[in-house]
Amino acid sequence: MNVQDTMRRIVEAESDAIRNIPYSPEFDKAVELIMEHVVRRGGKLVTSGMGKAGQIAMNIATTFASTGIPSVNLHPSEAQHGDLGVLQPNDVMLLISNSGKTREILELVQLARNLIPDIPLITITGHVDTPLAECSDAALFTGGAPEVCPLGLTPTTSTTLMTVIGDILVVNVMERSGFTAHDYALRHHGGYLGHAARSKSVCDK
């Protein structure tokens, strides 16, 4: 199979996987948890994941931060060496694990709830019947589509789905909170996006 054929196969497979992300009321619950704890109570969103999922978690945190939701990424291993102290009352956590069994993430859940027993947990996972999903306040299922990696192992399709679910949360929270181009420009001054946001707002007037 040549590069063009492989490319088409991958694009089709990942597009189908995105289209088949299953909606459930858990998505509404996740958006409401972020609205309640961050927008209304003044807490923050704390994201975490291990390995490739951790990189997606960091991307989601930075996207939320640029759209008016104070967010930080917490590495699950560093959390065990003092970084857990970033957690405060009214925070909400967004934890990502495709398997739903990642040891470091499950340990983070225990550590977080030892510190703040009622901290709400939103999770993104490829498997519903797992320890992580069971302990979540809102479990968002990717649909569990197989990886496009020829070995069926390398995070490929799964990380695409995690990213899209992150976008679903970001956009819904932006709409619910009434986030504007002016608000965006105040947080994103530099580069093309900063210029584009200021041109749509009253910041330069």
C-alpha positions in Angstrom: 0.0 0.0 0.0 1.4 3.4 -1.0 1.4 6.6 1.1 -1.6 8.0 -0.7 -3.7 4.9 0.0 -2.5 4.7 3.6 -3.3 8.3 4.1 -6.9 7.8 2.8 -7.4 4.8 4.9 -6.2 6.6 8.1 -8.3 9.7 7.4 -11.4 7.6 6.7 -10.9 5.5 9.8 -10.3 8.5 12.1 -13.2 10.4 10.6 -15.5 7.5 11.2 -14.3 7.2 14.8 -15.0 10.9 15.4 -18.5 10.7 13.9 -19.2 7.7 16.2 -18.2 9.4 19.5 -21.3 8.4 21.5 -23.3 11.3 23.1 -24.5 10.7 26.7 -25.8 13.0 29.4 -22.4 12.7 30.9 -21.2 15.4 28.5 -23.9 17.8 29.9 -22.8 16.9 33.4 -19.2 17.5 32.6 -19.9 21.0 31.1 -22.0 21.9 34.1 -19.3 20.8 36.6 -16.8 23.1 34.9 -19.4 25.9 34.8 -20.3 25.5 38.5 -16.8 25.0 40.0 -14.7 27.3 37.8 -17.0 30.0 36.3 -19.4 30.4 39.3 -17.2 29.4 42.3 -13.9 30.6 41.1 -12.0 27.3 41.1 -9.9 26.0 38.2 -9.7 23.0 35.9 -6.9 20.6 36.6 -6.1 18.1 33.8 -3.9 15.0 33.9 -2.9 12.0 31.9 0.1 9.7 31.5 2.2 9.4 28.3 0.4 10.4 25.1 -2.8 11.0 27.0 -0.9 13.4 29.2 0.1 15.5 26.2 -3.5 15.7 25.2 -4.4 16.7 28.8 -1.9 19.6 28.6 -3.3 20.8 25.3 -6.8 20.8 26.7 -5.6 22.8 29.7 -3.9 25.4 27.6 -7.0 25.7 25.3 -9.3 26.2 28.3 -7.0 28.8 29.8 -7.0 30.8 26.6 -10.8 30.8 26.6 -11.4 32.1 30.0 -11.3 28.9 32.2 -8.3 29.0 34.6 -6.6 25.6 33.9 -3.4 23.8 34.8 -1.9 20.5 33.9 -0.8 18.2 36.7 1.6 15.4 35.9 0.4 12.3 37.8 3.9 11.3 38.9 5.0 14.7 39.9 1.7 14.9 41.9 3.2 12.3 44.2 6.2 14.5 44.9 4.5 17.7 46.0 2.7 19.0 42.9 -0.6 17.8 44.3 -0.5 21.0 46.3 -1.9 22.8 43.3 -5.3 21.4 44.1 -7.7 23.7 46.0 -11.4 23.7 47.0 -13.7 24.3 44.1 -11.3 22.8 41.6 -12.5 20.2 39.2 -10.3 17.5 37.6 -10.3 16.2 34.0 -8.4 12.9 33.9 -7.6 11.1 30.6 -6.8 7.4 30.2 -7.7 5.4 27.2 -7.6 2.1 29.1 -9.3 3.5 32.2 -6.7 1.5 34.2 -3.6 3.6 34.1 -1.9 3.0 37.5 -0.6 6.6 37.9 -4.0 8.1 37.2 -5.8 5.8 39.6 -3.3 6.6 42.2 -3.8 10.3 41.5 -7.6 9.9 42.1 -6.9 8.4 45.5 -4.4 11.1 46.4 -6.7 13.9 45.2 -9.6 12.6 47.2 -7.5 12.2 50.3 -6.7 15.9 50.0 -10.1 17.1 48.9 -12.7 14.4 49.4 -15.4 16.0 47.3 -13.3 17.1 44.3 -15.3 16.3 41.2 -13.7 14.1 38.5 -14.4 14.2 34.8 -12.8 11.5 32.8 -12.2 10.7 29.1 -11.7 7.0 28.4 -12.0 4.4 25.8 -13.6 1.9 28.1 -16.7 2.4 30.2 -16.5 -0.5 32.6 -13.2 0.4 34.2 -12.0 1.6 37.7 -11.5 5.2 36.4 -15.0 5.5 34.9 -16.6 4.0 38.0 -15.1 6.6 40.3 -15.9 9.5 38.0 -18.6 12.1 38.4 -18.8 12.4 34.6 -17.2 9.7 32.4 -16.9 10.6 28.7 -16.5 7.6 26.4 -14.5 8.0 23.2 -16.3 5.0 21.5 -13.2 2.8 21.8 -12.4 2.8 18.1 -9.3 0.7 17.2 -6.0 2.4 16.7 -4.9 3.0 13.1 -1.4 1.9 14.0 -0.6 -1.3 12.1 0.2 -2.9 15.4 -3.0 -1.7 17.0 -1.0 -0.4 19.9 0.4 3.1 19.3 -2.0 5.9 20.5 -3.3 7.3 17.2 -7.1 7.2 16.8 -7.5 7.3 20.6 -5.6 10.5 21.0 -7.6 12.1 18.1 -10.8 11.2 19.9 -9.5 12.6 23.2 -8.6 15.9 21.5 -12.0 16.2 19.9 -13.8 15.5 23.2 -11.6 18.2 24.7 -12.8 20.6 22.0 -16.4 19.6 22.7 -16.0 20.7 26.3 -14.2 23.9 25.5 -16.7 25.1 22.9 -19.7 24.3 25.1 -18.2 26.1 28.1 -17.4 29.1 25.9 -21.0 29.2 24.7 -22.4 28.8 28.2 -20.2 31.4 29.7 -20.7 34.0 27.0 -16.9 34.2 26.2 -16.3 37.0 23.6 -13.5 38.0 21.2 -12.7 40.8 23.6 -12.3 38.3 26.4 -10.0 36.2 24.1 -7.9 39.2 23.1 -7.2 40.0 26.8 -5.7 36.5 27.2 -4.1 36.0 23.8 -2.3 39.2 22.8 0.5 37.9 20.6 0.6 36.4 17.1 -2.0 36.2 14.4 -4.7 35.0 16.8 -4.1 38.0 19.1 -4.4 40.4 16.2 -7.5 38.7 14.8 -9.2 38.7 18.2 -8.4 42.4 18.8 -9.8 43.2 15.4 -13.1 41.7 16.4 -13.2 43.4 19.8 -13.1 46.9 21.3 -9.6 46.4 22.7 -7.9 48.7 20.2 -10.6 51.4 20.3 
